[in-house]
């Protein structure tokens, strides 16, 4: 497991984080030790907006800058578990946001590449992840629809914003046998979280649950079509 640098001052949120993991992650059926350990370590209170710090370890999505949100802890854990990760994996994340999901991934896998379309979020999350010691996480500003060709292929890809269709360039950057986990749908009120396994003969899609994510923007919205 990848380790990050210790916090500069005592972590007064450790007990709240442990309670969150016990109640909202393990208590809801996620038992992967690597995921539980990662979520015990990552200081979510540093990734939420300043007005939400006291709610940082509640199982809820919270607002961050640029009218975006940080996903609820259970959904972060669920997406991570659905991707079926191992410690040697190289993972692509589309939609860095505050950087929390990237940090969780960085505790579990060998390499994380994360793309954020909003420049201020890409800059701030990259700086925070670097400050916390995540040397195995790279963040760049760009449209995630096109992926990160230079670093491909990836063992898994996570999209943390709802898309109306499956981005074809990302499928091309996924290894055969790899998983792409994403919220799929065109409405803002409900999408399907799906797991797409790349095989020699195409994609195998599995429904996971219903979710609500902010919409993915950029090229994915051109000639919108619903692949659900």
N, C-alpha and C positions, 0 to 999 in steps of 0.2 A: 504493500500500500504506500502511496506517495504521502509524505508528510509535509506540512507547511510550517513556516516559522511561528514561534509562539507570540502571543499578543504582547505588546510593550508594557501593559499594565495588567493587574489581576482581573480575571474574567468573572465579573459578578453575575453573568448570565448563565453560568455553567449548569446550575440546578434547573433553571427554566428550560434550557435546551434538553437536558436529560428527561424532564417531564414530557416535553413535546415528543421526543422519540418514543418514549414508553407508551404514551397515550394515543398519539395521532399517527404514528408510523407503524411501530410494532403492534400496537393495539388494533390497527386496521388491516393486519395480515401481511405486512412486509417484514420478512425475517432474515434477509440477506445480511450477514454480519458486516460486509464491506460498506453497504449503504447505511446501516445503522451507525457504524463508527464514523463515517463521513459526516453524517448529519449531527452527531454529537460534537464534532470538532468545529464545523464551519460556523463562525459568529454571524448569524443571520441579522442581528441588530445593526451590524455595520453596513448591510446591504439595503436596508429599508430607508425610506425618507425620514428626515429628522422628526417629523410630527408623529411617526408611527413606531418609534423605538420601543415604547412600553407594550406595544402589541406584536412585537417582532416574533414571539414564539407561540402566538395563537395560530391555529390551523386555518388561516385565511389569507387570501390574496390582499396585498396592500399597495397603495399608490406609491410610485416613485416619480422621478422627473419626466418631463415631456409627455404627460398624460398616459404614461405606461404603468404597468403593474409588475410586482414580484409575485410569482405563483405561490399558492399555499403550499406548505411543506409536504403534505401528503401527495400532492400532484407531482412535485419535484421527485419525491421518492418513487412514486408509481412509474413515472416516465423512465427514470433511471433503471428500475427493476425490469421494466418491459424491454429495455434495450439489451438485456442479458450480457452485461459487460464482464470483462476479465481484466486483470492488472496489466496485461501487455497490450491492451487495445489502444488504437488511435481513433479519437472521436471528433466529429464535427458538430458544432452547435450553431443553429441559425436563430439569432435573436438573443444577444448577450444580455440586454436589459441592464440590471444592476450588477450582474456578474455572479449571482448566487448559485444558479444551476451549474455554471462553469466551475465554480469553486468545489461544489459537491463532486462533480465529475473528476476534477483534478486530484481529489483525495483517493480516487478509485483506480483510474486508468493511467497509462504511461504518458499520453499526449492528448491535449485538448486544443482544438482550433475553433474559435468562436467569432462570429461575424455579427455586427450590429449596424443597421441602416441609419440610425440617428447618431450623428457625429459626436454630440456631447456625451451621450451614454457610452459610446465606444471608448472615448477618451477617459471618462471618469471611472468606468468599470475596469479598464486596463490598468489604470494607475492604482486602484484599490487592490486588485489581484496581485500586482507586483509588490505592493507594500506589505501584503500578507504573506509573501514568500512563495507564491505559486509560479515557480519557474517553468513548470510543464504546461502552462496555459498561455496561449497566444490569442490576442484580441485584435481585430482590425475593423475599420469602418468600411462598409460596402453593402451591396445588395446581395443578401444571402441566396437569392434564387440561382445565382451562377456558381455558388459553392466556393471552394478553395482549391482550384485545380492543381496548384503547385504541391500541395500536401497530400493529394489523393493517391491511392484509394483509402477509404476509411472503413473501419470495422463496424461502426455504427454512426448514425446521424440522428440528432434530435432537433426538431423544429419547435420552437417555443412561442409561436404565434400561429393563428389559424389561417390556413390557406384554402382557397376555393378549388385547388387542384394540386396534384402531386408534381412537384418541380422535376422535370425530366433531367436537367443537368445534375441534380443531386443523386438520382438513381444511377447515373453513369459514373459517379464518383464513389459509389458504395461497392464494397467487395461482394463477390458471390458468397452467399451465406450470411451476409450482414443484415442488420435490421435498421429501418428508418422508422422512427416514432414521431407522430405528428398529430395535431388537431386538424381535422379535415371538415370543411363546411363553409358556407357563405354567410350564415347569419351570425350576429353578434351575441345572440342569446343562448345558443347551444351548438356545439360541434361534436363530432365523433373523434375520440382519441383512437388512432389506429396504429397497428404495428405491421409494417410491410417488410417481408423477408424477400431478399433478392435471390432468385434461383437461376439456374441455367436456362430455364424455360419462361422466365418473366417474374412477376411479383405475386406473392401470396399475401393476401390482406386478412388481418384479424382485428375484429372490433374489441376494444378494451373497455371503454366507458364513455359517458357523455361528459363534456367539459365546456368551460367558457374561457376563451383566451382573447386577448386583443388581436385584431387582424394583422396578418402579414402584409406589408406594403411593398411597393416597388414593382419589378417586372412581372411578378406572379399575377398581378391584377390585369395585365394585358390580355385581351381576348379571354376573359374569364370563362371557365367551364368547370363544372363540378364533377370530380372523379369519384365521388362517393358512391 
